[in-house]
Amino acid sequence: MNKVYPLSGTFMITAIFGFLISAYYIYNLSEAWGFTFCLFFVLMFIASMISITHASVPEHISVKPEIYITGSKKKVKRKKR
């Protein structure tokens, strides 16, 4: 099975806005460029959907239960002004 990289939410938003701008503004100026940009942003959107459904959670985002089980709290010394 292929590894899927987890893409950010801004990648999907960029794909949506890029498609809308390309479909309404650029397509009116040039049909060839409008179609090309629309196709590009559709492919970006499909990649973001695949990333949402198949990607695993990165290690730095996943919750580590051993942190919450220990319950140890360290006191932080603050400097006086």
N, C-alpha and C positions, 0 to 999 in steps of 0.2 A: 504494500500500500504506500502511496506517496505521502510525504510529509507536507502538511499545510501550515503555512505561516499565519499567525493571527494578525489580521490587519486592524487598524484603528477605525474608530467611527467616523473620523474626518475623511477617511478614504471613501467611504460610502456617500457621505454628504457631498464631497467633491464630484463624485460620479453623477449624482442626481442633478446638482446645480449645473454641472458642465453639459449634461444632456439637454436640460431645459433651455439653457442659453444657446446651445448649438442648434436646437430644433426651431426656436423662435427667431433668433437674431441672425446667426451665421447662415442658416439655410436660405434665408431671404436674399442675402448678398451673393452667395455662390452655392449652387446646389451640390457640386462635387465636394467642396470643403465642408459644407454642412453635413452631408451624409457621412463623410470620413470621420468628423469629430463625433457625430452621434454614435457611430459604430464603435469608436474608441471608448467613449464613456459607457456604453452598454456593456462592453467587455470588462471595464473596471467594476461596474456594478455586479456583474456575474461573479467576478473574482471575490468581491467582498461578501456575497451571499455564500459562496463555497467556504470562505474563511469562517463565517459565523457558524455554519452547520458542522464543519469537520475539524476545525483546529482545536488543539488542546490548550488548556490554560497555562500560560507561562509560569515558571517557578516563582518569580518575584511577585506575582499577583495572587497565587493560590494561598489559601488559608492554611497555616500550619497549626494543627490542634495542640501540639505539645507546648506552644507558647501560652495558651489559655489554660491548660491543665495545671501548670506549676503555680500560677498565681503570685509569683514573687514580684515585689515592687521595689525598685531601688530608689533611695532618696537622692534627690539632686540638690547639691549645695549651690546656692545662688550668691552672687557677689553683691555686697552692700554698696550703695552709691553714696 
